[in-house]
Amino acid sequence: MRDIAFLSDSQSSTCKPGAPDRDLLDHYSEAVIGAVEAVSPAVAHVGTIGEGGVPQGSGSGVIISPDGLILTNNHVVAGAREVRITLADGRRFLARTLGRDPDTDIAVLRGETTDHLPTAMLADSKSVRPGQIAIAIGNPLGFQSSVSAGIVSAVGRTLRAQNGNLIFDVIQTDTALNPGNSGGALVSSQAEVIGINTAMIMGAQGIAFAVASSTALGVLMQVLAHGRVRRARFGIVGEQVPLRRRAAYTAGLSQATGVAVRDLQPGSPAASAALRPGDVIVGIDGKPVAGVDDILRLLNRDAIGTSIAVTYFRGERFEEVRVLLDERA
């Protein structure tokens, strides 16, 4: 861990804030307090027991339905023989794992309780913008219902999961995360969950990541429908980027962003269709692609073996190619 740097007294400001500054601080505090009061009851401690009854680890989880559906990280519950849930109000119950998706580091649990549970609302993470308030609620190092706040540093990042695959559409924040925050809520000032906290960069200051709520919702829907997540394979490493306004206008596009191809998996459908790094995907089958999650939502079980029309920019040229999807191993 790097040394902690503090401002000395001589470096700190001696100016007293004026009334406008106090008002701004109060508004910021009120927004954070309101979000925490609304969401914190729905953020649970997730404890896991391994073989032989030995405690395996712990993290956090977000309750999203009153009958006990809980989102957490795959790495929190992977390999657990028993999952124990503790709420902020002290209630305890077991949970079973309905499905795990290592590719997004999301797991879906079902609390084994008849209680009516507090819930948090998932936001549409495509509306998340860099600079907005981000509030992390979880159980770092076992400290129940801890809160840290910062801003969204970037959206549309990619992050390598523990299984080696890339997690797309990750939100980067500067909120303080520690072991135990995994699976907890990243919350907006409107008290909506915009992400599930998943990782931090060890040794760095203010670099943390959350799986976007839209991605987590997609995993939830597939687990509820199929018991697992099946996906078609496209074969790109992509990142959300702004579109050139003139090119987007000329092509008749309404969205402001697309997905830039950063790399291609050898032998993948995208590579076979002659897509290249640098291409910016803006549509699939006539539907706009504004972010990586738009592509991920299309790569479900029903898309396996189908041919899709991909529209993209190659430089200033607006082009289309058909891509025959196969199934991910």
N, C-alpha and C positions, 0 to 999 in steps of 0.2 A: 504494500500500500504506500502511496506517495505521502510525503509530509504534508501536514495541513498548514496553510499559510493564513495568518491573521493580519488585519490592519492594525498598526500601532496607533496609539492615541494621537500622535502627531499627524497621522495620515487621515484620520477621520474628520469629517466636516463638523464645524462648530456652529453652522447656520441652523436656525430654528425654522422648521417648515411653516409656511403660511397657511391660512385657512383653506385655500384651494387644494393644496397638497394633502391636508388632512381629510378633506372631502373625498379626494380620489382614493386615498388609502382606505377610508371607511367603505366606499363602494366596492373596492376589491375584496376587503374582508367580508363584507356582507355576501358577496357572490360565492366565495369559498365556503363560508359557514353554511349558507343555504344548501349548497350542493352536498356538503358532507353530511348534514343532518338528514337529507333526503335519501342518500345512497348508503351511508355507513351501516345501517341496520341490515342491509342485504349483502354485505361482504362478510363472508364466513372464514373461520380458520379451518384449514383442511389438514388433518393429520393422517399419516399412513403407517400401517403396520405390515412388516414383511414376514417372511417365513420364520416360524418358531416364535411368533408373537413379539419380535424385536421391533421397536420403533424405527421406521425407515427414514422419515423426514416429515417436513411440513411445508405448507404454502397457504395460499388463499383461494377463495372461490367466490363467484358472483351468482346470487340467486336471481333467476329471471322469470320464475313462475311461482305462484303461491303454493302449488302442489309439489314443489321441491326440485325442479330442474336447476342444475347448477353448472356454470361454465368455469373451468379452471385450465391449467396448463397440462399437457400430456406428460411432461417430465415430472410433474408433481405426483401423479398417481401411477406412473408406469411401474409395473412389477409389484404393486401393492396387493397384499392378501386381504387387507381390510382398510376401509376409508372411514375416518371419524370426522364429523362436522361439529363445530362449536360456533354458535352465533354470538353476536356482541352482547345479547341480553342474557347469556349464560346457558341457553338451551343446547342440548347435545343429542345427537342421533347418528346412526350409521348411514352410509350412502353406498350405492353400487354404481359401478361404471357402466354406462350404457354404450359408450363408444369412445375410441381414442383416435386421433389423427396426428401422427408424428410430423407430417408434412407442414402443418400449421401450428404445431405445438398446442392444440386445443383438445380438451377432453370434456365429455358431457357426463354428468353424474345425476343420479336420482336419489334424493334424500328419502330415507325410509322412515317417514314420520307422517302422522295424520294432522299435524299442526298446520294452520294457515300461516305461511311464511311471508316475511317482508320481501319485496322484490325491487329490482332496479330495471330501468328502461334502457334498451339498446338504441343508440343513435344510428343514423345513416352516416357512416364515417366518410363518405365522399364529400360531405360538406365541411369536413375538418380542414382548417387552414393554418399554416405556420404563423406563429405569433399569438394564437389564442391561448387562453388559460387552460392548463392541464393539471388535474388534481389526482394524485395516486392515493388509493385507500387500500390497505392490506395489513398484513401481520409480520412485518420485518423482524427477523431474529426473535420471533415469538411475542412481540409487543402488539397486543390485540388492538385493532382499529386505529392504526397509526395513519397519519395524514402527512403528505408532502405536496407542495404545489410548485408549479413552474409554468413553462409554456411549451407548446408544440414547436419543436425545432425544425421538423421536416415531415413530409408525408410521402407515401409511395416508395419507401425504402425496401430493400430486400435484406434478409438476414438468414444465415445458414443455421438450420435446425440441428439438433443433436444427431439425427440420422444422416446428416450430410446434405440433404436436399435444401433448397432455398425456400424460405417463407416469403411470399410476396405481400405487397401492400402493408408494410409495417410502418407504424407511426414512431418517429423519434422524438423524445422529449428530454428536457433537462431536469425533470423531477427526480428527487433522490430515491433510488431503489436499493434494497438490500435483500439478501437471502430471506425468503419468507414472503416477499411481495409477489412472487410468482403466482399467477392466476388471479390476482386482485384486479380491482377496477381502475381504469383510467377514465376520469370523469370530466365533462365540460362544465362551464359555469351555469349551464341550463340544467344541471343535475341529470345528464344523460351519459350513459357509458359509451365512450368512443373507442375504447380498446381494452384488451386483456393484457395486463403487464406480463412480460415474459423474460426479459433479459437486461443486463447492464454490462457495460464494458469495464472489466476489472482494471483498476489503476487509472481510469480516466475520471474526469470531473464533469458531471452533467451530461452523460451520454447514456440514455436508457431507451428501451424499445417496448412497444406494445403491439400485439396483433390487432389489426383494425376490427371494429365491431361488426362491420358488414361481412368480413371473412369468417368471424366466429359464428355469426348467424347462419351462414351457408353451411358450415360444418354441422351445426345443430340440426338444421332441417334434414340433411342427409342421414345423420345418425338416427333421427326419429323415423325416417322413412325406410331405411335399409339396414340399420344396425351397424353400419360402417360407411366409410367414404370411398366410393369408387370414382375414378377420374379418367377422362380421356387425356391423351398426351398431345401437347402442342410443341413443346421443345424449345422455349426461349427463356432467356434471363432478361426481364424487362424492368423499366423504371418509368414512373409517371413524369412527363415533361410538359411544359407549356408549348402550345402550337404557335407557329408564326401567324400573326393575324391576317396578313394579306393572303397567304396560302390557304388558310382555313376559310376565309370569305370566298375566295375564288372557287373552292371545292364545295361550297354550300354547307359547311359544317357549323353547327350551333355550339359545340362544346369548345372550351378553352384549352383543354389538355388532351394528350394522347399517351401512348405507351411506346417508349423508345426501346428497340431491340439492342441489348448490350452484348449478348452472346447467344450462341445456338448450340444445342446438344447434337453431337454428331449422329447422323442417321435418323434424326427425329423428323416428324412430319413437316415442321417449319423449315428445316434444312433441306429436305427433299423438294420443297416447293420453291426453293431458291430465294427465300428471305435472307436478308443480310444484316449484320450489325450496323446500326445507324438508321435503319428503317424505322419510321414512326407509325405504329398501327393506330388507326382512328375509327375503324368500324369492322364488325363481323356480321355477315348476313344482313346488312342494311341497318344494324343497330349500332349506335355510337359507342365507342370505346374511349372513355375519359380517364380510366385508371386501370391498374392491374387487376383489381377485383372484378371489373367487368369481364375480363377474359376468364378469370378463375370460375366465375359463376356459370360460364358456358361449358366448361370442361367437366361436366358431370357424367354420370353413367350413360344417360341417353345419347350423349354426343359420341360415344365410342363407335368407330367405324363409319362415321358420317363425314361428308365433305362440306367444308365451310368456305364462304367467300370472304377473304380478308382484304380490306382496303387500307392503304398505307401511303405515306409520303416517302419518297426516296429523293432526298434533296428537295427540290421544288416540284417534282413530278408527282402527280396523284395517280396511283396504280391499284390494280386489283389482281389477286391470285387465289386460286382454290387450293385448300389444304385438306388432305385426307387424314383424319385423326385416328390414332390407334389407342390402345389402352396402356396406361402406365403400369409397370410391373409392381 
